[in-house]
Amino acid sequence: MNTTKTMKKEIWYNKYLSIFGVPYTNIPNGVKQEIAEKLKATSSKLPLASVVLIAHNEEDKILSCLWSLVDNICDFPIEIIVVSNASTDATENILDEMGVTWFPEEKRGPGHARQCGLDHARGKYYICIDSDTIYPPYYIATHVHHLQRKGVVCTYGSWSFIPDEKYSGMKLSCYEFMRDCYLRLQNIQRPELCVRGMTMAFNMEFGRKIGFRTHIIRGEDGMMALGLKKYGKLLFLKTKKVRPVTSNSTLSGGGSLWQNMWERLIRALSGVGHLFVSKSSYKDRDYNLINSNKDKQEEDYKK
């Protein structure tokens, strides 16, 4: 009996994974109807939390993400909105068919997309969501619970990758264990470097005072967290309740997972001394500025 319960916990996302990467036309109508009905029932005009998805050409993944979110268990009102960031595939048609509240943002980049969501969100708390990611059933409630604690302005957690033929579950678990150990060490003095947009949430009042940086290819999430530090605590949530699973596309490279792991370890060790000194600002790098490296911008945005 205990073994069965453990297995169920480990594969909680299989239901949503069944349509992850599946063309919209191949998804059963019953599933589409269920998601659409739950979206309608979930929407509130006076939400406590705004769950904001950003999407750039996610026609074969966004529905699995939405399914996981409408199945989230909350005892407070929420809204789910989507920002389509210059999507050129069928993403926007799918959102219309599902009855999702969504907003277009033609300026490319996660910073522009998240800021668009921040401009339209109505809740007290902002829950950042990536559309190629699947979220556990108490994800929203756990973030909000901790954000309601005195002095906490931002919450964030870790994440897992979806196993496939290239990356087995065992290999990914080893990689994630080593990464998480490093993140915990990094979190002591530089928590902002541990924050990822797909796993963060924050107090909307303070978030609006800062705003997302829109001129950088990546790092808008960490820079938001850095700005929030002056208003209160950044809290690293280590519970599995806020540990989503996401596409392993960011691991793709020229070599194997072990080579990827080794290269990242070398980079981490080369700067390990800096982990023990906090920072209040970071210098922009030319390669991370939007339009400074147009040849790589499309590839970097997808990652």
Residue pairs with C-beta under 8 A, 6 or more apart in sequence:
9 240
12 136
12 137
13 68
13 134
13 136
13 162
13 245
15 67
16 64
16 65
16 67
16 68
16 134
17 64
17 134
17 162
17 245
18 64
19 27
19 31
19 63
19 64
19 67
20 60
20 61
20 64
20 134
20 162
21 60
21 61
22 60
23 59
23 60
24 59
24 60
24 63
24 90
24 94
27 63
31 63
31 67
32 63
32 97
32 98
34 67
35 63
35 66
35 67
35 70
35 98
36 97
36 98
36 99
38 70
38 71
39 66
39 70
39 80
39 98
39 99
39 100
40 99
42 70
42 78
42 79
42 80
43 79
43 80
43 101
44 77
44 78
44 79
45 122
46 77
46 122
47 77
47 78
47 79
47 122
47 123
48 76
48 77
48 78
48 123
48 124
48 125
48 144
49 74
49 76
49 78
49 79
49 123
49 124
49 125
49 126
49 127
49 140
49 143
49 144
49 201
50 78
50 79
50 81
50 117
50 121
50 122
50 123
50 125
50 126
50 127
50 204
51 69
51 78
51 79
51 80
51 81
51 127
51 129
51 140
52 81
52 82
52 83
52 114
52 117
52 118
52 121
52 126
52 127
52 128
52 129
53 62
53 65
53 66
53 69
53 80
53 81
53 82
53 83
53 117
53 129
53 130
53 131
54 82
54 83
54 85
54 110
54 113
54 114
54 117
54 128
54 129
54 130
54 131
54 197
55 62
55 82
55 83
55 84
55 85
55 87
55 91
55 113
55 131
56 84
56 85
56 86
56 87
56 91
56 108
56 113
56 301
56 302
57 87
57 88
57 89
57 91
58 65
58 87
58 89
58 91
58 131
58 132
59 87
59 89
59 90
59 91
59 94
61 131
61 132
61 247
62 82
62 91
62 94
62 95
62 131
62 132
63 94
63 98
64 134
65 129
65 130
65 131
65 132
65 133
65 134
65 135
66 80
66 98
66 100
68 134
68 135
68 136
68 137
69 80
69 129
69 135
69 139
69 140
70 80
71 137
72 135
72 137
72 138
72 139
72 140
72 141
73 137
73 138
73 141
74 140
74 141
74 144
75 141
76 141
76 144
78 123
78 140
79 101
79 121
79 122
79 123
80 100
80 101
81 100
81 101
81 102
81 103
81 117
81 120
81 121
82 95
82 100
82 101
82 102
82 103
82 131
83 102
83 103
83 104
83 105
83 113
83 114
83 116
83 117
83 120
84 91
84 92
84 95
84 102
84 103
84 104
84 105
85 105
85 108
85 109
85 110
85 112
85 113
85 116
86 105
86 106
86 107
86 108
92 102
92 104
95 102
103 116
103 117
103 120
105 112
105 113
105 116
107 214
108 290
108 297
108 301
109 214
109 216
109 217
109 220
109 290
109 301
110 197
110 218
110 220
110 221
110 301
111 212
111 213
111 214
111 215
111 216
111 220
112 212
112 214
114 128
114 197
114 212
114 220
114 221
114 224
115 211
115 212
115 214
117 126
118 126
118 204
118 207
118 208
118 211
118 212
121 204
123 204
124 203
124 204
124 205
125 143
125 144
125 147
125 201
125 202
125 203
125 204
126 201
126 202
126 203
126 204
126 207
127 140
127 143
127 144
127 201
128 197
128 198
128 199
128 200
128 201
128 221
129 135
129 198
130 197
130 198
130 246
132 246
132 247
132 249
133 159
133 198
133 244
133 245
133 246
133 247
134 162
134 244
134 245
134 246
135 244
136 240
136 241
136 242
136 243
136 244
138 241
138 242
139 241
139 242
139 244
142 237
142 239
142 241
142 242
143 155
143 201
143 237
143 242
144 201
146 152
146 155
146 235
146 237
147 153
147 154
147 155
147 201
147 202
147 203
149 235
151 232
151 233
152 232
152 233
152 235
153 202
153 203
153 206
153 228
153 231
153 232
153 233
153 234
154 195
154 200
154 201
154 202
154 203
154 224
154 225
154 228
154 232
154 233
154 234
154 235
155 200
155 201
155 202
155 234
155 235
155 237
155 242
156 194
156 195
156 196
156 199
156 200
156 201
156 225
156 234
156 235
156 236
156 237
157 199
157 236
157 237
157 238
157 239
157 242
157 243
158 176
158 179
158 180
158 183
158 199
158 238
158 243
159 196
159 198
159 199
159 243
159 244
159 245
159 246
160 172
160 176
160 243
160 244
160 245
160 246
161 167
161 172
161 175
161 176
161 245
161 246
161 247
161 248
161 251
162 245
162 246
162 247
162 248
163 169
163 172
163 248
164 248
166 248
166 257
167 248
167 251
167 257
171 257
171 258
172 248
172 257
174 261
175 251
175 257
175 260
175 261
178 261
178 265
179 264
182 268
183 194
183 236
184 236
184 238
185 275
186 193
186 194
186 275
187 194
187 236
188 275
188 276
189 275
189 276
189 277
189 278
190 274
190 275
190 278
190 279
191 225
191 229
191 234
191 236
192 222
192 223
192 225
192 226
192 229
192 234
193 222
194 236
195 221
195 222
195 224
195 225
195 234
196 221
197 220
197 221
198 244
198 246
199 242
199 243
199 244
200 221
200 224
200 225
202 224
202 225
202 228
203 228
203 231
203 232
206 228
206 231
206 232
207 224
207 228
209 227
209 231
210 224
210 227
210 228
211 224
212 220
212 223
212 224
213 219
213 220
213 223
213 224
214 220
214 290
215 284
215 289
215 290
216 223
216 284
216 288
216 289
216 290
217 288
217 289
217 290
217 297
217 300
217 301
218 288
218 300
218 303
219 288
223 282
225 234
226 279
226 280
226 281
226 282
228 234
229 280
249 302
249 303
250 303
251 257
251 260
253 259
253 260
255 263
286 292
286 293
287 293
287 296
290 297
291 297
293 300
